[in-house]
Amino acid sequence: MTRFIDRFFPLPHYLSFDSVGFDISDQSIRFVELVRSNTTISLKKFGEEKIPPGIVSAGKVVNKSQFKEVLVALRKKHKFSTVHVSLPEEQVYLFELEIPKVESSNIRQNIELSLEEHIPITASDALFDYDLIKETPENYTVQVQAVPESIVSAYLAPLAEAGLTVVSLELEAQAIARAIVAPNDPRTYMVLDFGSTRTGVSFITNGTVSFTTTFDIGGATQTEIIAKHFNISMQQAEVLKRERGLLRSGDDKDLFAVLLNNLSILRDEINKHYIFWHTHPDEQGNSKPRVEKVLLCGQSSNLAGFAEYLSASLKNQVVQTDAWVNIRSDKDYVPDIPKDQSLGYVTAIGLALSSFIQKQ
């Protein structure tokens, strides 16, 4: 899935025992380093490096030299050499395509001929990858992920200049899917990645991301609203949000009312995509599979009462995901990171897991 480098230049097996995932956003780089010993995968290192404002904006690297400086400091501090890197969903085009059944060596050529019908850039300016998701005696159905080459170059050049070898580039939503959906799980999930400045919505079927979008509503806004209303610090507001949030009992009723206007906009956007998924057929005219569960992750998903609030609207179970579901090969193993923090590292975990877990 969108592994533009790894697909063509796979890392030798003997080099793949330590794996680092870099989840790059406008504000920070969250990283996770996993290590494998025989059949056991465990957490070796995790952390976050802040990115000063204006260096990365809406998923685009605006200032390559300053971005390189952040990366150099991170590499020197943590001794990283090879990394798996996320691609910003705002800059990636994702669509399904039906093509005639051809030799596998000709699939890419067939996709390239149809590329400009589905994306607003020329085929020569795009990099793309695909997954085969269905086949009939006559046709293949493929899921295509395309990104402007300029976006990829803007990431790769500073990373290389900083001394970091990029093993793979991958869509955030697919990295999340690898982290929280067990390999070969055929069920359909809606995933909500509730971050600090934006929320990602994706639908995962059979381990593959079928749809993804983002909108600019994040948890930082709620923290600011609480701080202003109650005249408290941002730190105090964050604690209040996480511990009492949307509980709507006793003294919390005032807090619920303060948060409601902003969160109702987010709820309506989520609900709109949920309804659209269930009422509109896919590109082949077939009904989409029903969502069995809504999985909640992201650093702002610890808002008290948020899962219950969304469950009431969607009429489906909404749960905070388990970031370690595909790592706990040893039932007694407990990663050295609190559960509430781990929800903010799901993308980085999924990226790092790409060295160890492949869809069958």
N, C-alpha and C positions, 0 to 999 in steps of 0.2 A: 504494500500500500504506500504509494508515493515515496518509495525509497530509491530516489533517482541515482544515488551513488552506489548503495549497497547492492542493487539489482545487477549492476554491471561489474563492480569491483568488490566482491565479497571479501571480508577479512578472513585470513586463514584460521582454522579452528583452534590452533594452539595459542592464538593471540586473544581469544574471545572470553577468557575466564573472568576478567574484570570488565564492567560495562558502565559507562557514564551517560546519563540522560540530561540534556540541557533544554529546559523549558524557558524559552525567551519571550518575554512580554515587553510592553512599552516601559514598564517600571523596574523590572528585575530579571535576573537569571536564577531560576530555581534548579538545583542540580541534585541528582541522586546517583550514587555509585553502588552498584551491586556486585557481589562476588559469588562465584560458583565453586564449590568444592564437591567433586563427584556429582551427585544428583541434588545437592542442597544449594539453594540460592539464599543469600542473606544480605542485609543492608550493611555496607561498609562505611558510607559517608553520605551526608546530606547537608544542604545549606542554601543560602540565598545571598546573592550579590546585587545590590541596588544599582539601577541604571539611572544616571541623572536625567532630568526632564529634557526632551528635545532631541535625544540621540536616536531613539526609536519611536515612531509615531504611527498608530494604526497598522502596526505590523511591518512598516517599512523602515529600513535603516536609513536615517536622514544624515547622520554624521558618522562616516565610516572610520575616521581617524580616532574619534573619541570612543566609539564602540570597540575598536581594537584595544585601546588602553584598558577598558573594563575587562576585556578578555585576557589580556596579558597578566593583569593583576590576579585574576581568578586562577589562571594556569599556574603561576608561580606559587601562589598560596596553597593550592591543593594538589599540585604535581600531576595535573591531568595531561594526557597526550592525545587520546582518541575520544571522540564524543558522538553521540546520537543527538540530532538537533530537531526541534519542532519547527514547522512552517506555520505562519500565522493564517488562521482560517479566513480572515478578511481578504487574503490575497490568493486563495486557492479556489479553483472552479471544480465542482464535483458533479458528475452526471452519468447516467446510464446510457448505453448505446447498444443497439442490436446490429450485428454485422454477419454477413454470410460465413458459413463454416469454411475455413481455409487452413492451410498449413500453419502451424504455430509461428513459424518464422515470418509469416505475412500478416499476422494480426496487427502489429504496430503500424504497418503501412496502411491497412484498411482504416484504422482509427484516425491516423493523420489526415487522410483524405476527407474525413467528416468533421474534423476538429473545429474548423471555423464556423460551422453551423451551430455550435453550442457555446462558444466562448467569444468575447469581444476583442480578441487579439489574433494576429495572424499565426499560423502554424509555425512559421519560421522564428517567431518571437516567444514561443512557448516550450516548456519542458513538460512532458506528461508521462504518466505511468498508468497501469490498469490492473484490475483483478478480474478474472473470469468468475462470474457468479452463477451462470446457468448455461446449459447447452441443450439443443434439440438436434435431431438428425440433420437439420438444414442450417441452423444459426447458432451463434454465440451471443450471449448477453454479457457485456463487460461493463464494469464500473471504471470510469476514467477520472483521473485527478490531474488537472493541468494548472500550471503556475507560470507567470511571466518569467522569462529567463533573467531579466534584470533584477527581479526580487531575489532569486536564488544567488546570483552573482554578488549582490550587496551583502549577503550573509557569508558566503563562502570566502570571499577575499579577505575580510578582516579576521575571520577564524584562522585561515591559513597563515596570514601574516603574524598572528599571535602565537603561532607554533602549535595549533590544534588541528589534528587530522579528523575530518568529518567522515564518519562511517556511513551515516544515513541521514537523509532529510525526510521528515514525515509529517503528515497532517496531525494536528493536535488531537482531533477527535478519534483518529485511529489508534494513537498511542494510549489514549484513555481507555478505549475498548480493550486493548491488549492487557491493560492493568486490571480491569474490573470484571471482565467477562471471561469465563473459563474457556480454554481452547475447545473447539467443536461444539460449543453450546449453540443450538440452532434457534433459540428463542429471540424474540424482538424486545428491545428495551428503548425507552426514551431516556437520554442522559442530559442532565442539566449541570453545566459547569459554571457555578456561580462565583465569579472572581471579584477582584477589588474594583475594577473599572468597567467590566463587561460581563455578559452572560452568554455562554455557548449552549446551543441546543442541537442535539444530534439524535438520530435514530439508528440503532444497530440491529442488524438481522444476520444471524449465523456468523457473528463475529466481525462482520463487515459494515462499515458506516455507509448507510444508504442516503442520508441527507444530513446537512449541517448548516447552521447559520449562527450569526452572533448579533447582539444588539447592545447598545451602550448604556446598560443599566448594571451597576455593580454595588457591592457592599459598602464601598467607601462613602457613597452618597448617604446611605442610611446612618452611618456613624456621624457624619457631619450634621445631619438633621437632628439627631439626638443631642449632640454636643451643644448645638445652638439653642434648642428648645429648653434644655434643662440647665444651660449655662455651666457646663462642666467641660473638662479637658477631653481631647480626642481619645486618650487612653482610657479614661473613665467611661466614655460613651461606648467604646468597643466592648468593654467588660459587661456593661449594662445590656448591650444588644445581644451578646452571646448567652448571657445567663437568664434574661427575662424576656427579651424580644417580643414575640407574638403570643404570649401565654394567656393574656386576657383575664387575669384573676386578680382581685384585690387592687393593690397599688399599680399593677401592670396595665390596667385599662387605659390609663393616660398614655403610656408608652406605645401601646397597640395603635391608638388613634394617631399618634405622631408618625408612625411608620406606615400606616395603611395607605395613604395616597400614593406614595412612591412605589410601594410593593404591589399595589393593585394594578399598576401599569405593567410591571413585570409579569404578574400572574396572568393578565389578559393576553400578553404576547405569547406566553408559554401555552396557554389554553388554545389560542388560535392555531398554533402549529400542531398541537395534539389533535384537534378536530380535523384539520386539513389532512393529516396523515391517514386518518380513518375514513375519510369521505371522498378522497380522490384516488383514482387508480394510478398504477405505475405507467411507465412509458409504453408498455406493451398492452395496456388496458386491463391488467389484472388487479384485483383488490389487494391491498397491502395487508400483511399479517398484523393482527392486533397486538398492541403493546401489552406485555404481561406485567411489567413493573417499571416504575420511574426511578432512576438511580441519580442520586444527588451527590455532587462533589464540588471541589473548588474551595479556596481559602475563606470565602464568605458563607459557606453552606452550613456553618455552625450556629446560625441565627436560631435562637430558641423558638420552637413552635412553627418554624418555616415548613418543614416536611408535612406536618399536619394541616397547615393552611393550604398548601398546594393539593394535598390529597382530597380535601373537601371540594375543591374546584374541579379537579380532573376526574374525580370518581374512580381513582385508581390508587394503588399503594405507592407511596413515595417514601423512599428510605435513603438514609446516608449510606453510601457505598463502603465496601471494605477494600481499602487500597492494597491490601496484602493477600487477597484471595488466591493469586497465582504465584505467590512466593512461599507460602507456608507449607513447604514439603515436610517440615518437622512440626508436628502439632504443638510442641512445647515451645517453639521459637516465638519470641516476642520482639519485634523490631524496636530499636532504641530511638523511637520517636512517638510522641503522644498521638492518640487517634485523631484528635481535633486538628493537629498540625498536618497529619498525613493526608488529609483531604485536599490540602493545597499543593501536594506533591504528586498527585495522581498522574499527570501528564509526564513528568520526569521519570516516574517509576515505569510507566509504560514504554517510554523511549529506551530506558536501560534494559528492560526485559526483552527487547527485540533481538539481543544477542543470544538469548536462551530459549525463547518461546516463539515458535512459528506456527501459523495456522496450518492445520493438516489438510 
